[in-house]
Amino acid sequence: MKPFSYARPADVAEAVRTVATEPGAVFLGGGTNLVDHLKLGVARPELVVDVRRLTSRAVVDLEDGGLRIGAAVTNAELAADRRVRERYPVLAQALLSGATGQLRNMATTGGNPLQRTRCVYFQDVTTACNKREPGSGCTAVGGSTRNHAILGTPGVLPDPTAAETCIATHPSDMAVALAALDALVHVQGPAGERLVPFPELHRLPDDDPSRDTVLEHGELITAIDLPPLAAGARSAYRKVRDRASYAFALVSVAAVVPGDGEIRLALGGVAHKPWRARRAEEILRGAPLTEHAVRGAMEAELTAAQPQPGVDGGNGFKIPLVQRTVVATVRDLALEA
Ligand SMILES: Cc1cc2nc3c(=O)[nH]c(=O)nc-3n(C[C@H](O)[C@H](O)[C@H](O)COP(=O)(O)OP(=O)(O)OC[C@H]3O[C@@H](n4cnc5c(N)ncnc54)[C@H](O)[C@@H]3O)c2cc1C
């Protein structure tokens, strides 16, 4: 591991200032992702700035009926919060489907959505990876693509030598639920505070796969707000994976039925970001949620899918899997005969 300095600032302002003025500095939350990357050589910071004790570790009621989650609240605490379990079951279910009890005791609300891809080539410093080393290429193309993206990619078998190529997926379960809940992210940066709608926090690779989110260097997540849901609202999370526990999603679905004729659908395991199925949502707006309608809406959503071939058989299986998983999730929640 490359040696680095460690700092524990007195407050949020000092932490933000410290990271913003040092290009080689990073924030440390629970450390369950960052410390792995320090050991693997994926992250090679000069300075690690510990923020775990600086932000709130409370979940508080908001006047509008929503909840504010401090960035230091652990995944375990959040999943156990009675208000989250009762009013936002999609979030509690997503959290409990992730990692293990020990990891959830450490992982934080600020760190979880910013965990980095589990693409094996990103984690292997001997291979070319545009996300880890911009401009080096993408070893994943034509390689083992079972866990890779089918939506928002530069095409089927994109040029592996091009600097913009990346077919990695975003790994967080919690983030998929937060995208479907239209959560709001409080960010403190050197220029002050700003609010980022959760569905806009993560980005597609576009011309710079090294950037996972719209956050600038030195911007710290201080809290995440859950907007209120009406009393009759329903929500659920369904995760499909190779093992029943301790495995990342091949495909996952967060569904929220707020009770106003809308349905919100977010997909995990299919793109560089939690994927809001906006096209399907639009088709289903105000329509009876029959199996036929949901299946048809997902077919329309997935016309944009670009499955990747690969030495392991590729990831074309994700297209019918996503469709079936959405239908099953909505069936449990709200499907009409
Ligand atoms: C074996 C294993 C299995 C796992 N399985 C799953 C799974 O099935 N599903 C799942 O979703 N996750 C899984 N995880 C990932 C785990 O959920 C994440 O490692 C964890 O949530 C990251 O949170 P953290 O607080 O430890 O972040 P850290 O490791 O501290 O940080 C992660 C990133 O966020 C940045 N950061 C941290 N806090 C802030 C902040 N407040 N503001 C701005 N930047 C910040 C750090 O600089 C770093 O880049 C697994 C992890 C392991 C090791």
The ligand as an ORCA input file, in Angstrom:
! r2SCAN-3c Opt
* xyz 0 1
  C     -17.427     -8.015      0.718
  C     -18.327     -6.854      0.427
  C     -19.614     -7.086     -0.039
  C     -20.445     -5.998     -0.323
  N     -21.717     -6.206     -0.811
  C     -22.511     -5.157     -1.136
  C     -23.802     -5.340     -1.695
  O     -24.271     -6.461     -1.890
  N     -24.533     -4.235     -1.997
  C     -24.058     -2.966     -1.780
  O     -24.757     -2.003     -2.073
  N     -22.827     -2.773     -1.271
  C     -22.054     -3.823     -0.943
  N     -20.796     -3.612     -0.451
  C     -20.267     -2.271     -0.447
  C     -20.548     -1.503      0.832
  O     -21.939     -1.280      0.920
  C     -19.791     -0.191      0.698
  O     -18.421     -0.488      0.820
  C     -20.200      0.836      1.742
  O     -21.559      1.133      1.685
  C     -19.397      2.117      1.535
  O     -19.675      3.000      2.605
  P     -18.477      3.549      3.518
  O     -19.066      4.535      4.473
  O     -17.702      2.430      4.130
  O     -17.633      4.288      2.413
  P     -16.050      4.536      2.301
  O     -15.361      3.287      1.932
  O     -15.549      5.276      3.492
  O     -16.055      5.552      1.060
  C     -16.532      5.204     -0.211
  C     -16.304      6.411     -1.134
  O     -17.119      7.506     -0.745
  C     -16.321      8.649     -0.409
  N     -16.999      9.245      0.754
  C     -17.279      8.638      1.941
  N     -18.083      9.430      2.683
  C     -18.321     10.555      1.949
  C     -19.111     11.730      2.151
  N     -19.822     11.928      3.276
  N     -19.129     12.677      1.174
  C     -18.417     12.513      0.024
  N     -17.638     11.419     -0.217
  C     -17.619     10.449      0.734
  C     -14.928      8.109     -0.145
  O     -13.915      9.070     -0.446
  C     -14.875      6.934     -1.100
  O     -14.563      7.386     -2.400
  C     -19.966     -4.680     -0.127
  C     -18.675     -4.454      0.360
  C     -17.852     -5.532      0.628
  C     -16.474     -5.253      1.152
*
